[in-house]
Amino acid sequence: MESQEGSSGNVLRWENLDREVLSTILKKLDVVDVITGASRVCITWFLASHNKSLWNTIKLNDLDWGSFEDTYREKQRREILIEINKFGRTAPINFFFSVHCNVLEEDLAIISTGLPNIRKLALPTWRTLKLKSIQSAFSKWKNLQTLIIAQFMRSGGALNFEFRTIADNCRNLTTIKFTYILDKELAKIIVRKLPNVERLSFRCATICGVAVISLVIGLPNLKILNLSHCILTETRYCDRAADMKYKQELVKFGAEKLEKIIVCCSNCTICENVWKYTIVYRSPTPEYRSFWDKQWKTDEIEEFEF
């Protein structure tokens, strides 16, 4: 592509554009477009594609790689992750998977080996991951400070074992968002393993009220707790009025000890959808996928937005 002729009579071409300016333009693209498209235009674009500033944050949250038993998509995802390692090298500090991405042990191995400086990670789990693989990956992320983790499978509480392994290896975690069941065992793990946690979100999760109280009491550095759009295990089979009454009791207790505790109003439409979509279907509907995609990226606590 050529520009109009300048006063000197020279014709400016894209390949002659200042590399820093070109890198700024490439930031507008997603990482897959940079890898499979822009970097292959010419040598100038290839070099600009390796600018470290492009790779500080890896966002795969808009890519639909969630189909199960789809070996083609698994292979495609793995190839992209390998290329991200080559382009990003040690630059990435934020890594966000799509909520519908079926992350496997091989995927974790690729990014943990090539990207050791991750500080903020969004990780969905659609199947049980081997503890050895989790230990190997998270042992390399000693600087991990913010973790957004979700469980989208039927086996309630199954992620407690995985999270205990994560907590053993990432003692610098201070900001955590869970989208799965908070039970007494998970609360115990958090209190024992991660006493420095400052911000917790259980947005759109199923939570045990007793477990919430143990977190408020047991975490001396906890400042902000988000319980918006949650379903309480004590009232999940009761009416919404009983649910809200119990939540207000938790708010009153938490307000005495925390800087902020967040809940939603009694007529919250998001809560209605959480109740509707709490049961995970084997083949999620488009409405289900759209709902959880939005909740995955948003939170009332700013640090969890991406």
C-alpha positions in Angstrom: 0.0 0.0 0.0 1.4 3.4 -1.0 0.8 6.9 0.3 0.5 10.0 -1.8 3.7 11.5 -3.1 5.4 13.9 -0.7 6.9 17.3 -1.5 10.3 15.7 -2.0 9.0 13.4 -4.7 9.5 10.2 -2.6 6.7 7.7 -2.3 6.2 6.3 1.3 5.5 2.6 1.6 4.2 0.5 4.4 7.5 -1.4 4.6 9.4 1.8 5.2 7.1 3.0 8.0 8.9 3.6 11.3 9.1 0.3 13.2 7.8 1.8 16.5 4.8 3.4 14.7 4.1 0.1 12.9 4.2 -1.8 16.2 1.7 0.6 17.7 -0.6 -0.1 14.8 -0.2 -3.9 15.2 -1.3 -3.6 18.8 -4.8 -3.1 17.5 -4.8 -6.7 16.2 -5.3 -9.8 18.2 -2.3 -12.1 18.7 -3.5 -14.6 16.2 -3.8 -12.0 13.4 -0.3 -10.8 14.2 1.2 -14.3 14.1 -0.7 -15.7 11.1 -1.1 -12.5 9.1 0.9 -9.3 9.8 4.2 -11.0 10.6 4.2 -12.6 7.2 3.7 -9.5 5.1 7.4 -8.5 4.8 10.6 -8.5 6.8 9.8 -5.1 8.3 6.5 -6.2 9.5 8.0 -9.5 10.8 10.5 -7.5 12.9 7.8 -5.1 14.1 5.7 -8.1 15.2 8.5 -9.1 17.7 8.3 -5.7 19.5 8.0 -6.7 23.2 5.2 -4.1 23.8 2.9 -6.2 21.6 3.2 -9.2 23.9 2.8 -7.8 27.4 -0.8 -9.0 27.4 -2.0 -12.2 25.6 -5.8 -12.2 25.1 -7.3 -15.4 23.7 -10.6 -14.6 25.3 -12.3 -13.7 22.0 -11.3 -17.0 20.3 -13.7 -19.9 20.2 -11.6 -22.9 20.9 -13.9 -24.7 23.3 -15.2 -27.7 21.3 -14.5 -31.0 23.1 -12.8 -34.0 21.4 -11.9 -31.7 18.5 -8.3 -32.8 17.7 -8.0 -30.2 14.9 -8.8 -27.3 17.2 -6.5 -28.7 19.9 -3.7 -28.9 17.4 -4.5 -25.4 16.1 -4.4 -24.0 19.6 -1.2 -25.7 20.4 0.5 -24.3 17.3 -0.6 -20.8 18.2 0.7 -21.2 21.8 4.1 -22.3 20.5 4.2 -19.2 18.2 3.3 -17.0 21.1 6.3 -18.3 22.9 8.5 -17.5 20.0 7.2 -14.0 19.5 6.6 -13.0 23.1 9.6 -14.7 24.7 9.7 -13.5 28.3 7.6 -10.4 27.7 4.1 -11.6 28.5 2.9 -10.8 32.1 -0.9 -11.2 31.5 -2.5 -14.3 29.9 -6.2 -14.7 29.3 -7.8 -17.8 27.9 -11.3 -17.9 26.4 -13.8 -19.1 28.9 -14.8 -21.8 26.4 -11.2 -23.0 25.8 -10.7 -26.6 26.7 -7.2 -26.1 28.3 -5.2 -29.3 28.4 -2.0 -30.3 30.2 0.0 -29.8 27.0 -1.2 -26.2 26.8 -0.1 -25.4 30.3 3.3 -27.0 29.7 3.9 -24.8 26.6 3.0 -21.5 28.1 4.6 -22.1 31.5 7.9 -23.1 29.9 8.1 -20.2 27.5 6.3 -17.5 29.5 7.7 -17.7 33.1 6.9 -14.0 34.0 3.1 -14.3 34.1 1.6 -12.2 36.8 -2.1 -12.4 35.9 -3.7 -15.5 34.5 -7.3 -16.3 33.5 -7.7 -20.1 33.4 -11.0 -22.0 32.7 -11.1 -25.7 33.4 -13.6 -28.0 31.5 -12.0 -31.3 32.6 -9.8 -32.5 35.4 -6.1 -31.7 34.9 -3.4 -33.9 36.3 -1.9 -32.6 39.5 1.6 -33.3 38.3 1.0 -31.1 35.2 -0.5 -28.3 37.4 2.4 -28.5 39.8 4.9 -28.4 36.9 3.3 -25.3 35.3 2.6 -23.2 38.4 6.0 -23.9 39.9 7.4 -21.7 37.1 5.0 -18.8 37.8 6.5 -17.6 41.1 5.5 -14.0 40.2 1.8 -14.9 39.7 -0.2 -12.3 41.7 -3.7 -12.4 40.1 -5.6 -15.6 39.2 -9.0 -15.9 37.6 -10.0 -19.6 37.6 -13.3 -21.3 36.8 -14.6 -24.8 36.9 -17.2 -25.8 34.3 -17.8 -29.5 35.1 -20.3 -31.5 37.1 -18.0 -32.8 39.8 -18.5 -30.2 42.6 -15.5 -29.5 44.7 -13.1 -31.4 42.4 -10.9 -28.3 41.9 -9.9 -28.1 45.5 -7.1 -30.5 44.9 -5.9 -28.5 41.9 -6.1 -25.2 43.8 -4.1 -26.6 46.8 -1.3 -27.5 44.3 -1.5 -24.0 42.8 -1.4 -22.4 46.3 1.6 -24.4 47.3 3.6 -23.0 44.3 2.3 -19.4 44.1 2.6 -17.9 47.5 2.6 -14.3 46.0 -1.1 -14.6 45.0 -3.0 -11.6 46.4 -6.0 -11.3 44.1 -8.1 -14.4 43.2 -11.4 -14.8 41.4 -13.2 -18.2 41.6 -16.2 -19.3 39.5 -16.9 -22.6 41.2 -18.1 -23.9 44.5 -16.7 -22.3 47.7 -17.0 -25.0 50.3 -15.4 -25.3 53.8 -12.4 -27.2 52.4 -11.6 -24.6 49.8 -11.9 -21.8 52.4 -9.5 -23.8 54.6 -6.9 -24.1 51.8 -7.0 -20.4 51.1 -6.6 -19.4 54.8 -3.8 -21.9 55.4 -1.8 -21.4 52.2 -2.5 -17.8 51.1 -2.7 -15.5 54.2 -1.6 -12.5 52.1 -4.7 -12.5 49.9 -6.2 -9.0 49.7 -9.0 -9.3 47.1 -11.4 -12.3 46.6 -14.3 -12.6 44.1 -16.8 -15.4 44.1 -18.9 -13.6 41.5 -21.6 -15.9 40.0 -20.4 -18.9 42.1 -22.1 -21.2 44.5 -20.9 -20.4 48.0 -21.2 -21.7 51.5 -22.0 -19.0 54.0 -20.0 -20.6 56.8 -17.0 -20.8 54.4 -17.3 -17.1 53.7 -17.2 -16.3 57.4 -14.1 -18.4 57.9 -12.4 -16.4 55.1 -13.3 -13.1 56.6 -12.0 -14.2 60.0 -9.0 -16.1 58.8 -7.4 -13.8 56.2 -5.8 -10.8 58.1 -5.0 -8.9 54.9 -8.4 -9.4 53.1 -9.7 -6.0 52.0 -12.4 -6.6 49.3 -14.8 -9.5 49.0 -17.2 -9.8 46.0 -20.2 -12.0 46.6 -22.4 -10.5 43.8 -24.7 -12.9 41.9 -23.8 -15.8 44.1 -26.0 -18.7 45.1 -25.7 -19.7 48.8 -25.6 -23.5 49.4 -27.7 -22.9 52.6 -30.6 -21.3 50.6 -30.2 -22.7 47.1 -33.4 -24.7 47.5 -35.3 -21.9 49.2 -36.9 -18.8 47.7 -34.9 -15.7 46.7 -36.1 -13.8 49.8 -34.4 -16.3 52.1 -31.3 -16.1 49.9 -31.2 -12.3 50.2 -31.8 -12.3 53.9 -28.8 -14.6 54.5 -26.6 -12.5 52.2 -27.5 -9.4 54.2 -26.4 -11.1 57.3 -23.0 -11.9 55.7 -22.7 -8.3 54.5 -23.3 -7.0 58.1 -20.6 -9.4 59.4 -18.1 -8.6 56.6 -18.6 -4.9 56.8 -17.2 -4.8 60.3 -13.9 -6.3 59.2 -13.4 -5.5 55.5 -12.9 -2.3 53.5 -15.6 -3.4 51.1 -18.0 -6.3 50.6 -20.0 -6.4 47.4 -23.4 -8.0 46.9 -26.2 -7.3 44.4 -29.8 -6.1 44.8 -32.8 -8.3 45.3 -34.2 -7.8 41.7 -30.8 -8.5 40.0 -31.3 -9.9 36.5 -27.8 -11.4 36.4 -28.7 -13.4 39.5 -31.7 -14.8 37.7 -29.5 -16.1 34.9 -26.9 -17.5 37.3 -29.7 -19.5 38.9 -30.8 -20.6 35.4 -27.4 -21.6 34.2 -25.9 -23.1 37.4 -26.4 -26.6 36.0 -23.7 -27.1 33.4 -25.0 -28.8 30.3 -22.9 -31.3 28.3 -23.7 -29.3 25.2 -24.1 -25.7 26.3 -26.7 -23.6 24.4 -25.6 -20.4 22.6 -27.3 -18.4 25.4 -25.4 -20.3 28.0 -22.1 -19.7 26.3 -22.8 -16.0 25.7 -23.8 -15.5 29.4 -20.7 -17.1 30.8 -18.4 -15.4 28.3 -19.5 -12.0 29.5 -19.3 -13.0 33.2 -15.8 -14.4 32.6 -14.4 -11.0 31.5 -16.2 -8.7 34.0 -16.2 -8.1 37.7 -17.1 -5.5 40.2 -13.5 -5.6 41.4 -11.4 -3.7 38.8 -8.4 -6.1 38.9 -10.5 -8.9 37.5 -11.6 -7.0 34.4 -10.0 -8.0 31.1 
